[in-house]
Amino acid sequence: MTGKSEGKLPKELVSVALVLVLGAIAPMLDSTMVNIAINNFSKDFHTSIDTIQWVITGYVLATGIAVPFSGWFINRFDGKNIYLVAQALFLISSILSGTAWNIDSLIVFRLVQGFSAGLIIPLLTTLLVQAAGQENMGKLMSIVGMPIILGPIIGPIIGGVIVQYLSWRWIFFVNIPIGLIALYFIYKKLPSFAATNKQATFDWFGILLLGGLSASFIYGITKASTGSGFNNSKTIEFVGLGIVLTIIYIIYAFKRTEKAVLPLNLFKFKSFSASIFALFLAGIGTNGPMLLLPLYFQNIREDTVIFAALSLIPQGLGMFLARPLIGKMIDKVGAKFVVIFAIVITFIGTLPFLWFSQNTNYWVIAIVLFIRGIGVGGITIPVMTDAYTGLSKKQIPQASIATRIIQNIGGAFGSAVLATVVANQMSHVVPSISHLTSAYHAGFFIATVLTVVMFIPALFLTNKVKTKMQ
C-alpha cells in the first residue's frame, strides 16, 4: 500500500497540472490550425504568399521575443496573475484576429497573439516545476506532453473542418470558449505562485536589438520576391539594417557579458554553439515546409481544405511515433547520432517533393510525409537537450531562453524564405499549374539543401558512443 501511494501524484498537483495544460491548449492548437487557412487569407485579402506568410512569421517571431519576458515576469510578479493576464491577452487578440478587416490588421493582431502565446508556454513549464518539484516532473510530463504531441495531428484537422464549413475567422473565434473556460479554472483552481526575485532586471535593449535585427532580415528577404530579386532596394536596405543591428548587439553583449539576454560567453561551449546553429537551420529546413505543404495540396492538387488537412496526418503520426524513442536514444548514443539519423530521414521525406506533381499518388505522398514526420520529430528535442551540455546551473536559464528565441527566429526565417522563393519564381511567369508546381519545387529544394547543411553543426553535438568506447 505504501509503495502504491508513494507512486501516485497528489490530486492537488494533478489538478494544478491539468489547469495549466488547459491554458496552453488554445495556443498549441492555434499554431497548427492557422497554417491550413493560409490559402483562404490570400484569396480573401487578395494578397500574395510573400505577404500572407507574415501571418505565420509574425506570430512565430513574437512568440520567440516573448520568451525572456516570461522569465522576468515570473521573477517580479505572482505567477498566477501573469498566467491569467497572458490568457486574457491571447483571448482578446484571438477575437481581434477573427475580426481583422485587412491583411495589415490581421498581421498586427497575430503579433499580439504570438506574444501572449510566447508567455503561456514557458510559464506552463516554470509554474509546473515550482508546483511539482524536479522529482515529480517525469510523471507529470505525460499530462503536459499530450497536447504538444497531438497538436500537429488534430490541429490541421480541426482547422480544416472550421475553414471548410464555417470561415477562417472561426479558427480564431473557437478560442473564445476555450479561453473563457481556461480563465475560469485558472482563477478558481490555480494557487498563487509568489514572485521569486522582485529585484530581477530585464535586458530591454538586448531583446529590442534581437527583435529588430530578426524583423529587418525577414522583411528584407520577403521584399526580394518583387522587382529585381535580392537586388531590390528595400531588400538591400533592410538586410543592411539587420547586419548593422547584429554588429551593435555583438558589441553590446560583449560589454554586458552575462547580463545580456543572449550572452556571448555561452558560445564558448561547443554543444551550445552547435545547437544554436542547428536550431536556426532546423527552423528553415524543417519548419519552413510546414507553410508550403497545405498550399501544395490546395493549390497544386486542388484539394479541399479538409482533404488537405487529412493529407497532413501521416506527418503528424510520424512525429508522434518518433517522440517516445528520442529520449532513450539520446541517453544511449548522444545527440550527435540521433540528429544525424533524423536529418537523413527528414532528407528522404523531403526530397521527393521536388518531383511530386498534381497527379502523384496519394499513398506515395502519405508514405513520404510519414517518413518526414519521423525525421522532423527527431531533430529539435536532442538539439535543445544538448544545448545545456557543460553549462553551469547559472547558465542554464540563459541557455533555455536563447534556444527558444533562436528556434522561433529560425522558424520565422523558414516561412519567410520559402514563401519568398515561391513568390519570386511566380513573379516572372504567367500563372499556371505547371509554373506554380515548379515554384513549389524550388521552395522544397531550398528546404532540402538547408536540411543537408544541418549535418555541419550536428557533427559537433555530444557523442556518447565515443565516450563509452574510451
TORSEMI-366628 format. One record per residue (C-alpha): z, x, y; residue number from 1; residue in three letters. Coordinates in pm, 1 decimal. Last residue first. Layout:
REM TORSEMI-366628
- Z; X; Y; NUM; ALA
...
This chain:
REM TORSEMI-366628
- -2417.8; 3702.3; 512.1; 470; GLN
- -2600.5; 3435.7; 317.1; 469; MET
- -2376.1; 3168.1; 469.5; 468; LYS
- -2461.7; 3280.4; 824.0; 467; THR
- -2836.6; 3283.9; 752.9; 466; LYS
- -2819.8; 2928.9; 617.9; 465; VAL
- -2609.7; 2820.9; 915.8; 464; LYS
- -2893.7; 2881.7; 1166.1; 463; ASN
- -2797.5; 2756.4; 1512.1; 462; THR
- -3081.8; 2695.6; 1759.4; 461; LEU
- -3306.5; 2972.5; 1890.4; 460; PHE
- -3613.1; 2883.1; 1681.8; 459; LEU
- -3592.1; 2524.7; 1811.2; 458; ALA
- -3665.5; 2651.6; 2165.3; 457; PRO
- -4013.7; 2765.8; 2053.0; 456; ILE
- -4088.1; 2489.9; 1799.9; 455; PHE
- -4071.8; 2236.3; 2081.7; 454; MET
- -4421.1; 2356.4; 2181.0; 453; VAL
- -4552.3; 2162.2; 1878.3; 452; VAL
- -4415.4; 1835.9; 2019.2; 451; THR
- -4569.5; 1928.9; 2353.6; 450; LEU
- -4912.8; 1953.9; 2189.6; 449; VAL
- -4870.6; 1620.3; 2010.6; 448; THR
- -4762.6; 1439.5; 2329.1; 447; ALA
- -5061.4; 1584.4; 2515.8; 446; ILE
- -5292.8; 1466.5; 2236.2; 445; PHE
- -5130.3; 1121.8; 2238.2; 444; PHE
- -5226.1; 1081.6; 2603.2; 443; GLY
- -5580.6; 1206.9; 2543.3; 442; ALA
- -5620.5; 961.6; 2253.4; 441; HIS
- -5503.9; 687.4; 2488.7; 440; TYR
- -5785.7; 776.2; 2730.1; 439; ALA
- -6039.2; 788.4; 2445.5; 438; SER
- -5935.1; 437.8; 2339.8; 437; THR
- -5972.5; 318.4; 2700.1; 436; LEU
- -6323.9; 463.5; 2710.4; 435; HIS
- -6418.8; 288.5; 2384.4; 434; SER
- -6255.5; -38.6; 2486.2; 433; ILE
- -6436.2; -42.3; 2820.9; 432; SER
- -6360.5; 28.9; 3187.7; 431; PRO
- -6644.4; 230.1; 3352.3; 430; VAL
- -6536.7; 592.1; 3379.0; 429; VAL
- -6375.0; 840.6; 3619.3; 428; HIS
- -6040.2; 667.0; 3684.4; 427; SER
- -5990.3; 592.8; 3313.9; 426; MET
- -5905.5; 950.4; 3213.9; 425; GLN
- -5670.3; 984.4; 3512.3; 424; ASN
- -5488.1; 662.2; 3416.7; 423; ALA
- -5433.7; 784.4; 3057.8; 422; VAL
- -5313.6; 1129.7; 3168.8; 421; VAL
- -5092.7; 976.7; 3439.2; 420; THR
- -4925.8; 739.2; 3191.7; 419; ALA
- -4864.8; 1035.4; 2959.1; 418; LEU
- -4709.4; 1249.6; 3233.1; 417; VAL
- -4497.4; 974.6; 3390.7; 416; ALA
- -4352.3; 838.9; 3066.4; 415; SER
- -4269.2; 1189.1; 2943.8; 414; GLY
- -4127.9; 1302.0; 3277.3; 413; PHE
- -3882.2; 1010.5; 3268.1; 412; ALA
- -3783.5; 1101.6; 2911.8; 411; GLY
- -3734.1; 1464.2; 3015.5; 410; GLY
- -3518.1; 1353.9; 3308.7; 409; ILE
- -3315.0; 1139.6; 3067.6; 408; ASN
- -3255.3; 1421.4; 2820.3; 407; GLN
- -3187.5; 1665.2; 3103.7; 406; ILE
- -2916.2; 1441.2; 3251.2; 405; ILE
- -2752.2; 1373.7; 2913.1; 404; ARG
- -2757.8; 1742.5; 2821.1; 403; THR
- -2605.6; 1849.6; 3154.3; 402; ALA
- -2327.3; 1590.5; 3147.1; 401; ILE
- -2221.9; 1694.3; 2797.0; 400; SER
- -2248.7; 2062.8; 2889.5; 399; ALA
- -2011.2; 2011.4; 3182.2; 398; GLN
- -1766.5; 1818.9; 2959.5; 397; PRO
- -1784.2; 2102.7; 2700.7; 396; ILE
- -1729.7; 2388.4; 2947.8; 395; GLN
- -1350.8; 2358.0; 2972.9; 394; LYS
- -1314.4; 2341.3; 2595.1; 393; LYS
- -1500.7; 2673.5; 2568.6; 392; SER
- -1863.4; 2685.7; 2459.0; 391; LEU
- -1985.5; 2872.8; 2151.1; 390; GLY
- -2200.4; 2588.4; 2019.0; 389; THR
- -2186.8; 2287.7; 2252.0; 388; TYR
- -2566.0; 2249.9; 2292.0; 387; ALA
- -2597.4; 2241.4; 1912.3; 386; ASP
- -2488.4; 1877.9; 1897.9; 385; THR
- -2748.4; 1772.7; 2155.1; 384; MET
- -3027.1; 1939.1; 1953.0; 383; VAL
- -2895.0; 1802.1; 1624.0; 382; PRO
- -2886.6; 1443.5; 1762.4; 381; ILE
- -3219.2; 1453.3; 1951.8; 380; THR
- -3457.7; 1569.1; 1678.6; 379; ILE
- -3403.0; 1382.7; 1351.5; 378; GLY
- -3472.8; 1027.9; 1465.5; 377; GLY
- -3805.1; 1139.9; 1612.8; 376; VAL
- -3912.4; 1274.7; 1273.5; 375; GLY
- -3807.4; 971.4; 1071.1; 374; ILE
- -3970.5; 742.2; 1328.5; 373; GLY
- -4296.0; 938.3; 1309.3; 372; ARG
- -4309.2; 889.5; 932.3; 371; ILE
- -4259.4; 514.9; 977.0; 370; PHE
- -4524.5; 514.7; 1251.4; 369; LEU
- -4773.8; 685.6; 1017.3; 368; VAL
- -4700.2; 436.7; 737.9; 367; ILE
- -4738.5; 140.7; 976.1; 366; ALA
- -5064.1; 277.9; 1121.3; 365; ILE
- -5214.7; 310.7; 772.0; 364; VAL
- -5096.0; -37.7; 682.6; 363; TRP
- -5251.3; -174.2; 999.8; 362; TYR
- -5597.6; -48.9; 902.5; 361; ASN
- -5779.7; 124.8; 1188.8; 360; THR
- -6033.8; -103.9; 1355.7; 359; ASN
- -5945.1; -66.1; 1723.1; 358; GLN
- -5920.7; 308.8; 1682.7; 357; SER
- -5685.1; 571.9; 1545.8; 356; PHE
- -5825.0; 922.5; 1586.0; 355; TRP
- -5576.2; 1099.9; 1815.6; 354; LEU
- -5313.0; 859.3; 1680.5; 353; PHE
- -5329.2; 1058.3; 1355.6; 352; PRO
- -5139.8; 1348.1; 1524.3; 351; LEU
- -4821.5; 1150.2; 1599.0; 350; THR
- -4656.4; 1098.2; 1257.8; 349; GLY
- -4750.9; 1442.1; 1122.6; 348; ILE
- -4620.8; 1600.9; 1444.9; 347; PHE
- -4297.6; 1399.8; 1419.0; 346; THR
- -4251.3; 1521.7; 1060.4; 345; ILE
- -4310.9; 1884.0; 1165.7; 344; VAL
- -4071.2; 1842.6; 1459.3; 343; ILE
- -3806.9; 1693.7; 1226.3; 342; ALA
- -3833.6; 1996.1; 993.1; 341; PHE
- -3794.2; 2232.2; 1290.3; 340; ILE
- -3501.6; 2024.4; 1419.3; 339; VAL
- -3314.2; 2027.8; 1087.4; 338; VAL
- -3395.2; 2395.7; 1035.7; 337; PHE
- -3243.1; 2502.6; 1367.3; 336; LYS
- -2956.0; 2252.6; 1383.0; 335; ALA
- -2755.1; 2412.3; 1102.4; 334; GLY
- -2816.8; 2427.3; 725.8; 333; VAL
- -2528.3; 2236.6; 563.9; 332; LYS
- -2339.5; 2077.6; 854.3; 331; ASP
- -2662.9; 1985.2; 1034.1; 330; ILE
- -2798.2; 1830.4; 712.3; 329; MET
- -2491.3; 1609.6; 669.7; 328; LYS
- -2509.5; 1486.6; 1030.1; 327; GLY
- -2882.8; 1413.8; 1007.9; 326; ILE
- -2877.3; 1208.6; 687.3; 325; LEU
- -2724.3; 892.9; 836.8; 324; PRO
- -2976.4; 896.8; 1127.3; 323; ARG
- -3302.1; 928.9; 931.8; 322; ALA
- -3304.5; 577.8; 783.4; 321; LEU
- -3269.2; 403.1; 1121.0; 320; PHE
- -3528.6; 627.8; 1288.6; 319; MET
- -3778.9; 543.3; 1014.9; 318; GLY
- -3690.2; 174.8; 1043.6; 317; LEU
- -3756.0; 187.4; 1418.7; 316; GLY
- -4099.1; 342.3; 1358.3; 315; GLN
- -4178.5; 79.7; 1094.3; 314; PRO
- -4078.4; -198.3; 1340.5; 313; ILE
- -4341.1; -104.1; 1602.6; 312; LEU
- -4606.6; -335.4; 1455.3; 311; SER
- -4366.0; -627.8; 1496.1; 310; LEU
- -4357.1; -568.6; 1872.3; 309; ALA
- -4737.5; -550.2; 1892.7; 308; ALA
- -4759.1; -870.1; 1687.9; 307; PHE
- -4519.7; -1039.1; 1929.5; 306; ILE
- -4713.8; -923.2; 2237.6; 305; VAL
- -5041.8; -1044.7; 2089.8; 304; THR
- -5283.7; -785.7; 1958.2; 303; ASP
- -5595.3; -668.7; 2144.0; 302; GLU
- -5631.2; -358.0; 1923.0; 301; ARG
- -5691.7; -131.2; 2220.7; 300; ILE
- -5499.1; -313.6; 2493.2; 299; ASN
- -5209.5; -479.4; 2309.2; 298; GLN
- -5155.3; -237.0; 2021.1; 297; PHE
- -5213.9; 73.4; 2234.0; 296; TYR
- -5000.5; -68.7; 2516.2; 295; LEU
- -4702.8; -103.6; 2281.3; 294; PRO
- -4756.2; 261.0; 2167.9; 293; LEU
- -4814.3; 417.7; 2510.3; 292; LEU
- -4464.1; 386.0; 2658.4; 291; LEU
- -4288.6; 501.4; 2339.3; 290; MET
- -4540.6; 788.2; 2343.7; 289; PRO
- -4332.5; 954.9; 2618.1; 288; GLY
- -4013.8; 956.7; 2409.1; 287; ASN
- -4131.6; 1214.3; 2151.9; 286; THR
- -4334.6; 1474.4; 2340.3; 285; GLY
- -4208.4; 1419.4; 2694.4; 284; ILE
- -3839.1; 1361.7; 2632.6; 283; GLY
- -3849.6; 1602.5; 2339.7; 282; ALA
- -3974.2; 1872.7; 2578.9; 281; LEU
- -3669.4; 1820.5; 2801.0; 280; PHE
- -3432.5; 1807.0; 2505.6; 279; LEU
- -3581.4; 2126.3; 2357.8; 278; ALA
- -3543.8; 2311.5; 2687.2; 277; PHE
- -3179.3; 2207.0; 2719.8; 276; ILE
- -3102.2; 2273.3; 2352.9; 275; SER
- -3247.7; 2626.1; 2363.8; 274; ALA
- -3040.8; 2708.7; 2671.5; 273; SER
- -2724.9; 2566.8; 2510.6; 272; PHE
- -2783.9; 2747.7; 2181.2; 271; SER
- -2839.9; 3082.8; 2353.5; 270; LYS
- -2527.3; 3067.1; 2568.6; 269; PHE
- -2572.5; 3243.4; 2902.1; 268; LYS
- -2740.3; 2922.1; 3018.7; 267; PHE
- -2395.9; 2768.6; 3065.1; 266; LEU
- -2339.8; 3010.9; 3353.7; 265; ASN
- -2594.5; 2815.4; 3558.4; 264; LEU
- -2353.6; 2526.3; 3606.7; 263; PRO
- -2519.8; 2181.5; 3608.1; 262; LEU
- -2293.8; 1963.1; 3826.6; 261; VAL
- -2194.6; 2278.1; 4018.7; 260; ALA
- -1825.0; 2371.4; 4025.2; 259; LYS
- -1858.8; 2641.2; 3758.1; 258; GLU
- -2064.8; 2879.8; 3976.4; 257; THR
- -2086.1; 2728.1; 4328.8; 256; ARG
- -2284.9; 3027.6; 4459.8; 255; LYS
- -2530.5; 3036.9; 4168.5; 254; PHE
- -2546.3; 2656.3; 4172.4; 253; ALA
- -2661.8; 2657.2; 4537.9; 252; TYR
- -2919.1; 2932.8; 4484.4; 251; ILE
- -3054.5; 2756.4; 4174.9; 250; ILE
- -3047.6; 2420.1; 4355.5; 249; TYR
- -3242.4; 2557.5; 4653.1; 248; ILE
- -3504.3; 2703.9; 4417.8; 247; ILE
- -3541.0; 2367.7; 4242.3; 246; THR
- -3563.9; 2188.1; 4578.1; 245; LEU
- -3852.0; 2419.2; 4680.7; 244; VAL
- -4032.1; 2365.1; 4348.3; 243; ILE
- -3995.0; 1986.4; 4378.0; 242; GLY
- -4129.2; 1997.8; 4734.0; 241; LEU
- -4434.5; 2187.8; 4607.4; 240; GLY
- -4481.6; 1926.0; 4334.2; 239; VAL
- -4456.8; 1666.2; 4610.5; 238; PHE
- -4709.9; 1825.6; 4847.1; 237; GLU
- -4957.4; 1940.3; 4580.4; 236; ILE
- -4962.3; 1598.1; 4416.0; 235; THR
- -4998.6; 1423.1; 4750.4; 234; LYS
- -5292.8; 1649.7; 4840.5; 233; SER
- -5474.5; 1572.9; 4512.8; 232; ASN
- -5584.8; 1896.9; 4349.0; 231; ASN
- -5399.1; 1783.9; 4037.1; 230; PHE
- -5651.8; 1508.2; 3984.5; 229; GLY
- -5922.0; 1477.7; 4250.3; 228; SER
- -5854.7; 1122.9; 4368.8; 227; GLY
- -5607.0; 929.8; 4161.8; 226; THR
- -5414.1; 1006.1; 3843.9; 225; SER
- -5267.9; 1320.8; 4002.7; 224; ALA
- -5039.8; 1094.4; 4207.3; 223; LYS
- -4832.3; 1040.1; 3893.9; 222; THR
- -4756.2; 1414.4; 3872.9; 221; ILE
- -4640.2; 1434.8; 4234.9; 220; GLY
- -4410.1; 1136.7; 4185.9; 219; TYR
- -4261.3; 1299.7; 3874.4; 218; ILE
- -4212.0; 1638.8; 4042.6; 217; PHE
- -4055.7; 1485.7; 4354.0; 216; SER
- -3833.4; 1248.0; 4154.1; 215; ALA
- -3694.8; 1536.8; 3947.4; 214; SER
- -3640.4; 1758.3; 4254.6; 213; LEU
- -3461.4; 1481.5; 4441.3; 212; GLY
- -3237.4; 1375.0; 4154.2; 211; GLY
- -3132.9; 1734.2; 4085.5; 210; LEU
- -3079.4; 1802.4; 4457.5; 209; LEU
- -2880.5; 1482.0; 4503.9; 208; LEU
- -2668.4; 1573.5; 4199.9; 207; ILE
- -2590.8; 1914.3; 4347.1; 206; GLY
- -2509.4; 1780.8; 4693.5; 205; PHE
- -2265.7; 1522.2; 4559.8; 204; TRP
- -2079.5; 1765.4; 4333.2; 203; ASP
- -1774.0; 1547.5; 4278.6; 202; PHE
- -1409.6; 1644.0; 4312.6; 201; THR
- -1121.9; 1535.4; 4090.8; 200; ALA
- -792.9; 1483.6; 4277.6; 199; GLN
- -727.9; 1147.9; 4110.8; 198; LYS
- -737.2; 1311.2; 3767.4; 197; ASN
- -688.5; 1090.6; 3460.6; 196; THR
- -703.4; 747.2; 3623.3; 195; ALA
- -513.2; 499.8; 3406.0; 194; ALA
- -705.5; 296.7; 3149.9; 193; PHE
- -614.9; -72.1; 3169.7; 192; SER
- -644.1; -283.2; 2856.3; 191; PRO
- -963.9; -471.0; 2764.2; 190; LEU
- -908.5; -826.3; 2640.3; 189; LYS
- -927.5; -1063.4; 2938.2; 188; LYS
- -1139.9; -881.2; 3197.2; 187; TYR
- -1359.3; -706.3; 2940.2; 186; ILE
- -1386.2; -1032.5; 2743.8; 185; PHE
- -1502.5; -1232.5; 3047.0; 184; TYR
- -1738.8; -961.8; 3174.7; 183; LEU
- -1903.0; -932.5; 2832.6; 182; ALA
- -1957.1; -1309.2; 2810.8; 181; ILE
- -2109.9; -1309.1; 3160.1; 180; LEU
- -2334.4; -1013.6; 3078.6; 179; GLY
- -2464.8; -1162.5; 2753.1; 178; ILE
- -2527.4; -1497.9; 2926.9; 177; PRO
- -2713.6; -1324.1; 3214.0; 176; ILE
- -2891.7; -1050.8; 3015.2; 175; ASN
- -3148.0; -1305.1; 2894.9; 174; VAL
- -3260.4; -1324.9; 3259.4; 173; PHE
- -3401.0; -970.7; 3242.2; 172; PHE
- -3636.1; -1018.5; 2947.5; 171; ILE
- -3670.7; -1371.8; 3084.7; 170; TRP
- -3887.9; -1238.5; 3368.2; 169; ARG
- -4145.3; -1122.4; 3111.4; 168; TRP
- -4219.9; -1491.5; 3055.6; 167; SER
- -4145.1; -1761.8; 2799.9; 166; LEU
- -4318.8; -1782.4; 2462.6; 165; TYR
- -4492.2; -1445.4; 2426.8; 164; GLN
- -4270.6; -1246.8; 2665.3; 163; VAL
- -3948.6; -1369.5; 2502.4; 162; ILE
- -4074.9; -1324.2; 2146.0; 161; VAL
- -4199.6; -972.3; 2222.0; 160; GLY
- -3875.2; -870.1; 2392.2; 159; GLY
- -3668.4; -988.7; 2097.2; 158; ILE
- -3899.0; -798.7; 1861.7; 157; ILE
- -3904.9; -487.5; 2082.2; 156; PRO
- -3522.1; -475.1; 2089.3; 155; GLY
- -3469.9; -550.1; 1717.3; 154; ILE
- -3574.0; -214.1; 1572.5; 153; ILE
- -3514.4; 36.9; 1854.5; 152; PRO
- -3173.9; -125.9; 1929.1; 151; GLY
- -3050.9; -135.9; 1567.7; 150; LEU
- -2923.8; 224.3; 1561.7; 149; ILE
- -2762.3; 219.7; 1905.8; 148; ILE
- -2620.6; -129.0; 1846.4; 147; PRO
- -2465.5; -6.2; 1516.7; 146; MET
- -2323.2; 321.3; 1647.1; 145; GLY
- -2014.5; 182.0; 1816.5; 144; VAL
- -1881.7; -1.8; 1511.8; 143; ILE
- -1968.6; 270.3; 1258.9; 142; SER
- -1845.7; 525.0; 1515.8; 141; MET
- -1497.8; 370.4; 1499.6; 140; LEU
- -1410.8; 535.3; 1168.9; 139; LYS
- -1513.7; 879.5; 1294.0; 138; GLY
- -1335.5; 830.8; 1625.2; 137; MET
- -995.4; 764.7; 1467.3; 136; ASN
- -855.1; 1121.3; 1474.4; 135; GLU
- -1011.5; 1200.8; 1814.2; 134; GLN
- -795.0; 948.7; 1998.1; 133; GLY
- -850.7; 574.9; 1977.8; 132; ALA
- -804.3; 438.0; 2330.8; 131; ALA
- -896.9; 750.6; 2527.1; 130; GLN
- -1185.1; 828.8; 2291.3; 129; VAL
- -1311.3; 471.5; 2325.8; 128; LEU
- -1283.1; 489.6; 2703.3; 127; LEU
- -1498.8; 803.5; 2711.5; 126; THR
- -1761.6; 673.2; 2468.9; 125; THR
- -1811.7; 337.5; 2642.2; 124; LEU
- -1792.1; 502.2; 2984.8; 123; LEU
- -2087.2; 724.7; 2887.0; 122; PRO
- -2297.6; 412.4; 2805.0; 121; ILE
- -2187.1; 196.1; 3099.0; 120; ILE
- -2247.2; 434.1; 3390.3; 119; LEU
- -2609.5; 511.1; 3303.9; 118; GLY
- -2663.3; 138.0; 3250.3; 117; ALA
- -2547.1; 83.3; 3610.5; 116; SER
- -2790.2; 348.5; 3736.3; 115; PHE
- -3075.7; 204.7; 3530.6; 114; GLY
- -3018.4; -143.3; 3671.3; 113; GLN
- -3013.3; -6.4; 4025.4; 112; VAL
- -3339.1; 180.1; 3962.9; 111; LEU
- -3479.2; -129.9; 3793.2; 110; ARG
- -3412.0; -327.6; 4111.3; 109; PHE
- -3613.1; -75.3; 4314.0; 108; VAL
- -3900.6; -71.7; 4061.4; 107; ILE
- -3914.5; -453.4; 4054.8; 106; LEU
- -3917.3; -470.7; 4435.7; 105; SER
- -4210.6; -228.4; 4452.6; 104; ASP
- -4405.6; -410.7; 4179.7; 103; ILE
- -4396.5; -741.3; 4364.9; 102; ASN
- -4188.9; -1060.1; 4383.2; 101; TRP
- -3899.4; -949.7; 4158.8; 100; ALA
- -3690.1; -1249.7; 4041.7; 99; THR
- -3620.1; -1110.4; 3693.8; 98; GLY
- -3535.9; -770.7; 3839.5; 97; SER
- -3286.0; -938.7; 4076.8; 96; LEU
- -3112.4; -1112.2; 3786.3; 95; ILE
- -3096.4; -785.3; 3591.8; 94; SER
- -2965.9; -603.8; 3902.0; 93; SER
- -2681.4; -857.4; 3927.8; 92; ILE
- -2588.8; -823.5; 3558.2; 91; LEU
- -2603.8; -441.8; 3562.5; 90; PHE
- -2387.1; -432.0; 3874.7; 89; LEU
- -2135.3; -670.9; 3717.6; 88; ALA
- -2118.3; -456.4; 3404.7; 87; GLN
- -2069.9; -136.6; 3609.6; 86; ALA
- -1796.9; -308.0; 3813.7; 85; VAL
- -1614.0; -422.4; 3499.9; 84; LEU
- -1640.8; -79.2; 3335.7; 83; TYR
- -1504.9; 84.6; 3652.6; 82; ILE
- -1217.0; -163.4; 3665.0; 81; ASN
- -1125.2; -95.1; 3301.1; 80; LYS
- -1138.6; 280.2; 3353.3; 79; GLY
- -885.9; 271.6; 3641.0; 78; ASP
- -1006.6; 512.2; 3910.5; 77; PHE
- -1043.0; 881.1; 4000.2; 76; ARG
- -1111.1; 1054.6; 3670.4; 75; ASN
- -1313.8; 767.6; 3522.2; 74; ILE
- -1520.0; 755.1; 3842.8; 73; PHE
- -1599.0; 1127.4; 3826.2; 72; TRP
- -1715.9; 1110.0; 3465.1; 71; GLY
- -1927.2; 800.3; 3531.7; 70; SER
- -2083.8; 965.5; 3838.2; 69; PHE
- -2195.8; 1259.3; 3623.2; 68; PRO
- -2400.3; 1018.0; 3405.3; 67; VAL
- -2554.9; 813.9; 3688.6; 66; ALA
- -2839.0; 1062.2; 3751.3; 65; ILE
- -2952.8; 1025.6; 3389.8; 64; GLY
- -2966.5; 647.1; 3403.6; 63; THR
- -3149.0; 663.3; 3737.9; 62; ALA
- -3421.2; 876.9; 3575.4; 61; LEU
- -3454.6; 636.3; 3281.9; 60; VAL
- -3481.7; 330.2; 3506.9; 59; TYR
- -3724.0; 496.5; 3747.9; 58; GLY
- -3945.7; 610.4; 3459.5; 57; THR
- -3960.4; 270.6; 3290.2; 56; ILE
- -4052.6; 54.1; 3591.7; 55; VAL
- -4219.3; 369.5; 3729.5; 54; TRP
- -4471.6; 332.6; 3444.5; 53; GLN
- -4625.6; 42.3; 3636.7; 52; ILE
- -4768.1; 279.6; 3897.2; 51; THR
- -4954.6; 510.2; 3655.2; 50; ASP
- -5036.7; 204.8; 3439.4; 49; ILE
- -5245.3; 37.5; 3709.7; 48; SER
- -5131.6; -259.2; 3920.4; 47; THR
- -5244.7; -619.2; 3942.4; 46; HIS
- -4881.2; -737.6; 3971.0; 45; PHE
- -4909.4; -998.1; 3695.9; 44; ASP
- -5150.2; -795.1; 3480.8; 43; LYS
- -4964.2; -462.9; 3501.0; 42; SER
- -4624.4; -625.0; 3452.4; 41; PHE
- -4763.4; -806.0; 3147.8; 40; ASN
- -4885.7; -479.2; 2993.8; 39; ASN
- -4544.2; -319.3; 3044.0; 38; ILE
- -4370.8; -607.7; 2861.1; 37; ALA
- -4314.9; -427.3; 2528.1; 36; ILE
- -4145.9; -136.6; 2703.6; 35; ASN
- -3892.1; -374.7; 2863.3; 34; VAL
- -3730.9; -469.2; 2532.8; 33; MET
- -3636.5; -112.5; 2429.9; 32; THR
- -3445.4; -22.4; 2748.2; 31; SER
- -3292.0; -369.8; 2768.4; 30; ASP
- -3146.3; -361.0; 2417.2; 29; LEU
- -2906.4; -74.1; 2490.1; 28; MET
- -2823.0; -201.1; 2839.7; 27; PRO
- -2747.2; -554.3; 2706.5; 26; ALA
- -2538.0; -437.9; 2409.2; 25; ILE
- -2312.9; -198.3; 2604.0; 24; ALA
- -2050.8; -449.1; 2719.9; 23; GLY
- -2021.0; -591.4; 2368.8; 22; LEU
- -1961.7; -236.2; 2245.1; 21; VAL
- -1661.8; -201.1; 2476.2; 20; LEU
- -1524.7; -538.7; 2364.7; 19; VAL
- -1572.7; -446.5; 1997.6; 18; LEU
- -1396.2; -110.9; 2042.5; 17; ALA
- -1098.9; -272.3; 2221.5; 16; VAL
- -1064.9; -531.7; 1943.1; 15; SER
- -1085.4; -260.4; 1675.4; 14; VAL
- -802.1; -78.4; 1852.9; 13; LEU
- -586.1; -389.0; 1876.1; 12; GLU
- -650.5; -464.0; 1507.3; 11; LYS
- -515.9; -120.1; 1410.0; 10; PRO
- -765.1; 80.4; 1200.3; 9; LEU
- -711.2; 83.8; 826.2; 8; LYS
- -671.1; 399.4; 621.1; 7; GLY
- -298.2; 419.9; 684.0; 6; GLU
- -256.2; 64.3; 562.3; 5; SER
- -436.8; 145.8; 240.9; 4; LYS
- -237.4; 460.1; 171.6; 3; GLY
- 87.1; 277.0; 240.3; 2; THR
- 0.0; 0.0; 0.0; 1; MET
